[in-house]
Amino acid sequence: MTQTTRSSTSESTESGTALGLSHILTSLLPATVHTDGGPERYMINAVFTRRPSGGEILALNGPEARAWLDRAGYPQVTTRVSDRRLEIANTSLEELQAGLGSVLGRLLAEISASDAARLETLARNLDGAEQYEAKRWEEVRARAGAIQFAESVESAARPIATPLGLTHIVAGLLPATLATDSGPGSYAVAAEFTRPPTRTELAMISGAAARARLDAAGYNATKLAVRDRLLEIRDTSLDELESGLARVLGMVLAEITEAASAADALMVAEAEKLAAAERERERYVAQAVAAVRFDAVIGQTADGPTGVDAWEDEGGGFDGRR
């Protein structure tokens, strides 16, 4: 059986918009329909005008459709979505013709409109959330960019050729939940150095001097660590940096630069002193070695041989012969 029977559809149905039913699949009707021994009630499969959405499927398979059919006077009829078909159980062609088809058409129109409204609200909420997130992150980046790690006036006046400092906070490494209700109170802030630190500066940044300077300024919980060209300021916040920590760090790095420069200068001077001493030692040794002579004066020895023929030509041994 390939013939199809047209049934009710939703009002103003258009492909891709309102959900409706286009026709009944007669090939899936019981073979004994409209015979003396045929069933009074059976399952009828109707084809959707389009593929239903997830929300529409939940409504047609759930209590919403059940309540709608009960109110319309069809408590025995049930619906279930099967791919592109609506299975209408415990009904008949006569019942559909008598009014159930129109009820199902209105049900689908109601469900379709309700789901469209839900999706539109969800889209607006998502757009609003995206706009809020974009604005929030823009404000976070602006706060991070406004923080200055300037040296103190006294430090800036010192004769240091290339002082170590911090240029800016790397906003991309800040926590994603910053400035939200669930955001952390303290976190790690990464700031980029103005230049790569020297070995001496690296040792001082992670050493006791920087620790004592931070403790004296009241930042006992803050820790410093170096990663590539970044200074990780751990257990802090933008609020804390804005309120004074950034300036303290600028002064700490300026002091470290001066101390490291002095230490490196002493090391260079000591190295040059050692190198000069080594050069002097080598010069003395070379002169002393050059002054040594092993020439024998033939005929002027008191008891020894009068010539060198008494020595073996090879091996340096003396054979005792004249």
Long-range contacts (C-beta under 8 A, 24 or more apart in sequence): 1-26, 1-27, 1-29, 2-26, 2-27, 5-93, 7-46, 7-96, 7-101, 8-96, 8-101, 8-102, 8-104, 8-105, 9-49, 9-105, 10-49, 10-105, 10-106, 10-108, 10-109, 10-112, 11-105, 11-106, 11-109, 13-49, 15-49, 15-50, 16-50, 17-112, 17-116, 18-49, 18-108, 18-109, 18-112, 18-113, 18-116, 19-48, 19-49, 19-50, 19-52, 19-53, 19-56, 19-108, 19-109, 19-111, 19-112, 20-48, 20-49, 20-105, 20-108, 20-109, 20-112, 21-46, 21-47, 21-48, 21-49, 21-86, 21-101, 21-104, 21-105, 21-108, 22-46, 22-47, 22-48, 22-49, 23-47, 24-93, 24-96, 25-85, 29-93, 33-93, 34-93, 40-92, 41-76, 41-90, 41-91, 41-92, 41-95, 42-90, 42-91, 42-92, 43-87, 43-88, 43-89, 43-90, 43-91, 44-87, 44-88, 44-91, 44-92, 44-93, 44-96, 45-82, 45-85, 45-86, 45-87, 45-88, 46-85, 46-86, 46-88, 46-104, 47-84, 47-85, 47-86, 48-84, 48-85, 48-86, 51-84, 52-81, 53-115, 53-119, 55-115, 55-118, 55-119, 56-81, 56-111, 56-112, 56-115, 57-81, 59-111, 59-114, 59-115, 60-86, 60-107, 60-108, 60-111, 64-111, 65-107, 65-111, 68-103, 68-107, 68-110, 69-103, 69-107, 72-100, 72-103, 74-100, 74-103, 79-104, 136-179, 136-180, 139-179, 140-171, 140-174, 140-178, 140-179, 140-238, 141-171, 143-238, 143-242, 144-168, 144-169, 144-171, 144-174, 144-189, 144-238, 145-169, 145-171, 146-242, 147-238, 147-241, 147-242, 147-246, 148-246, 148-247, 148-250, 149-191, 149-246, 149-247, 149-249, 149-250, 149-253, 150-247, 150-250, 151-250, 151-251, 151-253, 151-254, 152-247, 152-250, 152-251, 152-254, 155-250, 155-251, 155-254, 155-255, 155-258, 156-254, 158-254, 158-258, 160-254, 160-257, 160-258, 160-261, 162-195, 162-257, 163-194, 163-253, 163-254, 163-257, 163-258, 164-193, 164-194, 164-195, 164-197, 164-201, 164-253, 164-254, 164-256, 164-257, 164-260, 165-193, 165-194, 165-250, 165-253, 165-254, 166-191, 166-192, 166-193, 166-194, 166-231, 166-249, 166-250, 166-253, 167-191, 167-192, 167-193, 167-194, 168-192, 169-238, 169-241, 170-230, 173-230, 174-238, 178-238, 185-237, 186-221, 186-235, 186-236, 186-237, 186-240, 187-235, 187-236, 187-237, 188-232, 188-233, 188-234, 188-235, 188-236, 189-232, 189-233, 189-236, 189-237, 189-238, 189-241, 190-227, 190-230, 190-231, 190-232, 190-233, 191-230, 191-231, 191-233, 191-249, 192-229, 192-230, 192-231, 193-229, 193-230, 193-231, 196-229, 197-226, 198-260, 198-264, 200-260, 200-263, 200-264, 201-256, 201-257, 201-260, 202-226, 204-256, 204-259, 204-260, 205-231, 205-253, 205-256, 209-255, 209-256, 209-259, 210-252, 210-256, 213-248, 213-251, 213-252, 213-255, 214-248, 214-252, 217-244, 217-245, 217-248, 219-245, 219-248
